Amino acid sequence: MDFKHTLRALRHRNYRLFFCGQTLSIVGNWVQQIAMAWLVYRLTGSAWLLGVTGFAGQIAMLVLAPFGGLWADRFDRYKLLLLTQALSAVPPLALTLLAYTGLLEVWHVVVMALLSGIINAIDTPIRLTFTTGLVTREDLPSAIAMNALMQNLGRMIGPTVAGGLLALYSEAFCFIISALSKVFIVGTVLAMTVAPQNTSPSGASPWRQLQEGVRYAWDLVPVRWLLPMVATISFMVTPYQTLMPIFAAEVFEGGAGLLGFLMAAAGCGGVVGMLALASRRGVHGLTRWVTAASLSAGIGVLVFSLSPWLPLSLLAIAVTGFGISVNGMSVSTMIQTIVDDRMRGRVMSLFSVAFLGMYPLGSLAGGALAEVIGAPATLALGGSICTFFALLLWRRMPALRAELRLIYQKLNISQ
């Protein structure tokens, strides 16, 4: 692998700052999420409340991400990013104060998860579109893959750190670490040298602009065909994260350390996938990656749900993490390559809804179903459905590749 080519986005100073700050912030997010999930499960032992917590933390993505994308198209993304990153320190600080004063209850955790989700829903499309201004166009595929790499580095490192901190200290200490990571990312954003964004807010109402973005996305066949697959994986497979404390405590009879180890294995698979994506020299062949990744996500979580052996489970969840990440970022790369810049925020907000917004619904449904049929059967069902839809997508790939070929020719993009 040519690492110089793979990491070429890092040759831009602003992107280096962005990458370092966001990576640490994402580690802090995972430390906070694992601590919240473990706290809820330790206090209640309820799969349903785990699902509720996961739902509260992500449901805003389904509702508010389109508005974050709209604001990213209308206003200065740098100022918006600075504001959302600063606000993201509020929930972990509140949880820290409640924990150390002895007032922390489960409903506080759910409310703070909801608040974190609201901030993240607005921040995500802003952050995704902000990347395009930090690198040149030829380095954009590397930057998008590196963005996903930082997500998976955070998922690999964060849960492991959280498991260690929970074993040695407490949930409250994890919340402090999360808050400090937000202070760091604000510092890196302030250190950037970014030209003011040329914005010309339309006189049309926000609702009409959102409709315009949806129509534009629907007219692009790759967006219309691929986002449903991303949403299927998010709904059917990604809720393994919410149910993982049950596997750690009941299936494998472990504790917080094992929970962190299992989550880190998924992150490790995602890191491998993102390095492979970043090493690519163009968008040619990404449709094959989407199909392979969709199958990996479905089959991986199916094997994980049925496996009684920890080594096989670690391998299966790593394959699952690989599939989820590669599917999402391959689709993101294709979309960002072909969309008009004036529509970028709104289209990427739809991607955020599919990639992240369906997860809370899946978490809520998965938590409720796990109360009835158990966590393993719930994930087995989700993996089976995901695999079925991945096979349907595979049958449509020749037509999709032909459509993409026409778009690339029109935009004069080398394949």
N, C-alpha and C positions, 0 to 999 in steps of 0.2 A: 504494500500500500504506500503511495506517495503522500507522506504526511504533510509536506510543504503545500501540496495542492489541496489536500483535505482541509487543512486549517487556514486556507488563504484569506478567509474573512477577517482573521485576527491581525492582518497587516494594517488594518485601519484602526487608528488610536481610539476613536469614539466607540467603535464596536468592541475593542478590547475592554474598555471600561464597562460597557453595557454587559458584556459576557461575564466578567468577574463579579460585578454587583448583582446581576440577576441570579447567577449560580448560587451565591451565598444566601440571597433572599429566598430562593426556592428550597434550599436546605432548611432554612428557618421555617418555611411553610410546612414542610413534611414533619419536622420536629413537633410543630404545633398540632398538626392533624393527628399524628400518632398518639401524642399525649392526650388529646381530647377523646379519641376513640377508646384508648385504654382506660381513661378515667370513667367514661360512661359505662363501659363493660364491667369495670371493677366495682362500681357502685350499684349496678342494676342486674348484670348478667343477661341483658335482654338483646336479642337480635333485632327486635323491632325498634328499640331506641337507638341502636347503632345505625339502622337504616334511616331513622328520623334525623339523626345528626348529620349523616352524609347528605341527605336531602336538603337540609337547611343550609349546608355549606356550599351547595352548588345550584340550587334552584334559581337563584337570581341570574345565573348565566343564561338560562332559557328565556328570561323575560327582558333583561336589561342590556345584554350584549349588543343587540341591534342599535341601541341608543349610543353605546360607547363607540360603535363603528361610525355612526352618523356624526358624532362630535369629532371623531378623528378626521373626518372629511371636511368639517366646517371650521375647526379651530386649531390653534398651534399645538401639535402633538407633544412637543417638548414640555410645555407648561402643564398640559394635562397629565403627562406621565409623572412629573415631579409631584403634582398634587395627589394622585392616586397612591403613589408609593409612600408618601408621608402619612396619608390616612390609614394605610395598611398596618401601621404600628399600633393603632388604637385598640383593636380587639385583644392582642396578646398582653398589652399593658393592663387592660381591664381584668383579664383572667388572672394575671399575676397578683394584682391587688386583692381580688376576691379570695384567691387561694391562701395568701399569707395572712389575711384577716380572719380566716376560718369561715367565711360566708359562702364559699363556692358550692353551688348545687347544680344538678344536671340541667335544669332549665336555663341557667346562666350559660352553660356550655353551648346549648342549642342556639340561644340568642346571639352569642358571639360568633358562632359558626355562620349564622345568617348574615351578620354584619360583614364578616370577612368575605363572604360570597358576593355581597352587593358591590363591595369595593373591587373585588377581582373581576366581576362581570364587566364593569366599566373599563377597567384597566387592560384586560386581555386584548381586545381588538386594537386599542391604542398602541399597546406594546408590539403587536404583530406588524402593524403598519409603520411604526416608528423605525423598524429595522431597515426598511428600504432607503431611508435617508442617511444611514450610517456606512453603507458600502456602495460600490459601483454595481451596475447591472450584472456584469459578468460574474461577480462574486456573490450575487444574491442567493443562488442555490446553496452555496456553502454556508451563508449566514442563516438561512432557514433551517438547514440541517443542524447547524451549531446551536440554534435556539432550542431545537428538540433535544440535542445532546445535553444542554444545560438542564433541561427538564428531567432527563433521565439520570444525570449525575446527581441531581438533587434527590430523586427518588431512590437512588442507590445509597447515597451517603446519609441523607436525612433520617430515614427509619433506623439505620444502624446506630447513628448518634443518639436518636431518641430512645432506643432500647437500652443503650448504656446509661444514659442519664436517668431513665426511669428506674433502672436497677440500683443506681448509686445514690440518686437524690429523690426527686419527686416530679410530679406533673408541673408544679409551679416553676421549677427551675427551667423546664423545657420552654415555658411561655416566655421567660426572660430572654432565653437564647433567640427565640423567634423575633422578639421586639428589637433586640440589638441588630439582627440581620437587616431589619428595615431601615435603621439608622445608617447602616453601611451603604445600602443601595441609593438612598437619597444623596449621600456624599459623592458617589460615583456619577450620578446624573448631573450634579452641580459642577463636577469637574470636566464635563464634556464641553466642547466648543461646537455649537450647532447654529447654523444660519437660521434666521427667522423664517418660518414657513409662510409661503404665500397662500393666503386663504381669501376666498371671496364667497362668503356665505350667500346662499341662494335666497331669493325672496319667497320661495315656496315654503309651505308649512313642513315641519319635521315629518309629519305623517305621510305627506305626498313624496318626500324625499326617500323615506323608507320603502314606500311602494315602488318607487323608481328603481331602487337598488334590488328589490326582490325580482322585479320583471327582468332587469338586466341579467341577474344570475340565472334565472329560469331559461333565458334565451341561449345561454352557453351550455351546450350539451354535456361537456365534461363535468361542469358543476352540477347539473341536474341529475346526472347518473351516479356520480361518485359520492356526493354528500350523503345520500341515503345509506350507503354502505358504512361510511364513517359513523353515522348516527346509530346504526344497528349494533356496531361493535361497542359504542359508548353505552348503549342501553343494556345489551345482553352480556357483555364480557367485563367491562371496566368495574362494575360493582363488586368484583372479587375483593377490591380494596376495602370495602365496607365490611364484608363478611370475614376478612382475614383474621381478626382476633378470635373468632370461633374456631378456625382451623388450628391456630397456634395453641389455644387453651384446651380444646376438647379433642380434636382429631389427633394432634401430636403431643398433647399433654405437656406443653411448655408454657413459657411466660412471655414477658415483654421483650426479652432478648431474642427469643425465637420469632416473635412477630416482626421485629426489625429485620431479622435475617431473611425471612420470607419476602418481605417487601423489597429488600435490597436486591434479592435475586431477580425480581421483575425489573428493577431499575438497571441491573447489569445487562439483561437482554436488550433493553432499550438503548443503552449506550453502544453496544455492538452494532445495532441496527443504524443508529445515527452516524457512527463513524463510517459505516459502509455507504450510506447515502451521501455524506459529505465528500467522499472520495470520487464520486461520479463527476464526469466532465460535461454533462448536459442533461436535458430532460428526456432524451430518447430512451425508451424502454421502461419508463416509470410505471406505465400501466401494468406491466408484468409484475413489478414490485408490489403494486397495490393488491393484485389478486393473490400473490403468494403470502403477503402479510395478512390479508383477511383470513385466509385458510389457517395460517399459523396462530392467529388469535383465537379462532374458534376451536381448533383441535387442541391447542395448548391448554386452554382452560378446561376443556372436557377431560383431558388426561389428568390434570391436577385434581379435579373434583373426584375422580374415581381412584386415585392412587393412595394406597395405604403406606407407602414407603417414602420417607423424607427425601432421600437423594433424587428419586424420580420426580417428586413434587417440586423440588427446587429447579430441576431442569425444565419441567413443564411450565412453571410460572415464568421462568426466564424466556422461554419461547413465546409465551403469551405477551410479556412485556415488549419483546421484539416486534411481534405482529401489530400490537396497538400503536406503537410509536411509528413504525415504518409506514403503516397504512395512513395515519393522520398526516405525517410530514410529507409523504409523497404527494398526497392530494393537495396539501397546502402549497407545495412547490409548483405544481402544475397551475393551480389557480392564480398564484401571485405572478406567474410568468405571463399569463394571458390577459389579465384584467386591465381595464383602463384605470389609470392612477386616480382619477376623480371619483371612481366607484370603489376603490380599493378597501377603504374602511368598512363600507357597508357589506361588501361581499365577504370580507374576512370575518365580519361579525356573524354572518350566517354559518361560516365554517366553525366559529367558536361555539355557536349554538349546537351544531352537530357533534363536534368533538368533545365539548365539555358540558354543554347544556343538557344533553340527554342522560348524563351520568346520574344526576339527582333523582330523576324519575326511575331509573334502573335500580338505584340504591334503595329507594322507598319500596318499590315492588319486590326487590330481592329480599329485603329485610322482612317484609310481610310474608312472602312465600316461604322463607327459611323457617319461620315460626311454625309453619304447617308441615312441610315436607323435609326440612333440614337444609343446612347450608350446602352440603355436597350435591344433593339432588337439584337444588336451585341452580348452581353453577353448571351442572351437567346439562340441564335444559337450555340454559343460555348459550353454552358452547355448541350444542347441536343445532340450534336455530341459526346462529352466526355462520356455521359451516355451510348450511343449506343455502343461505343468501350469498355467500362467497362463491359457491359453485354457479349460481345464477349469474352473478357478475362476470365470471369467467367466460360464460357463453356469449356475453355481449361485448367482449373486449375487441374483437376484430372491427366492429362498427365504430367503437370508441376511438381506436387508434387511427382509423381513417379520418374521423372528424378532427382529431387533434392535428393530424398532418396538414389539413387545410388551414387550420388556425395558425400553426407555426409558419407556414408559407406566407400567409397574409401579413403576419407581423415580422417576417424576415428573421425568424429565430432559428439558429442552427440546431439540428437535432443530434 
